[in-house]
Amino acid sequence: AIRAGTKQAQIIAMLQRPEGATVAEMVEATGWLAHTVRGCISGALKKKLGLPINAKREERRGTVYKVEQ
């Protein structure tokens, strides 16, 4: 279960946007370090919650993560 108002909930909301989110954007929003954001994506979101997260390399933004709909 995802608790509202947590940093993890913030990251999930950012990943559900149509444009997705980069690690840098998630770091800025949460105040976490980059390796913590990446760990959250792979461990908590992908493995524990089973969210289908897709990573795509964009020329201007770098790697953009999105929850597949």
N, C-alpha and C positions, 0 to 999 in steps of 0.2 A: 504494500500500500504506500502511496506517495502522500506525504503530509504537505499541505498547502503552506506556502510562505518559506519553505526551506531553500537552501542554495541548490540542492538537487532538483527541486521543483522548478527553480529558475532556469537551470540548464536544460531540462526537458522542454520547457516552454520555448526556449531559444531554438532548440533543435526542431521543434514542430513548425516554426515559421517557414513560409514558402522559400525564403532565401537561405535558410539554415543558419549556421553560426561557425565561426572559426575558433580555434583554441584561444587566440588573443582576445576575441570579443567575450568569450566566457570567462577568461581570467579577469578582465576589466569589470565584468558584472558581479563576479563572486568574491574577488579579492584573493582567490586561491592561486597557487603556483601552477605553471603549465603542466607539470607532471601529475599534479593532483587532479586536474581537469581530465587529462587523458586516462588516468586510472579510474576515475568515476565513469567515464564513457565505457571503457572496456569491462570493468569489474561490476559496478553496480547496475548500470543501465543495460548493457548487453547480456551479461551472464546471469545476474540475479533477477532482473525484471524482464529479461527476454525481449527488449525492444529491438526492432530491426533498424539499426543505424547504418547509414551509408556514408562513405567518405569519398569526396570527389575533388580532384585538383582543379582549381580555377586559376586562370592566368593572373588576374589582378588581386585576388584575395588570398590565394594559397589554398590549403586544404580546407574544404567546407564540409561540415558534418550535418546530416539531416536524418530525421526519423522517416523511414519509408512509409508511405500511406497505403 
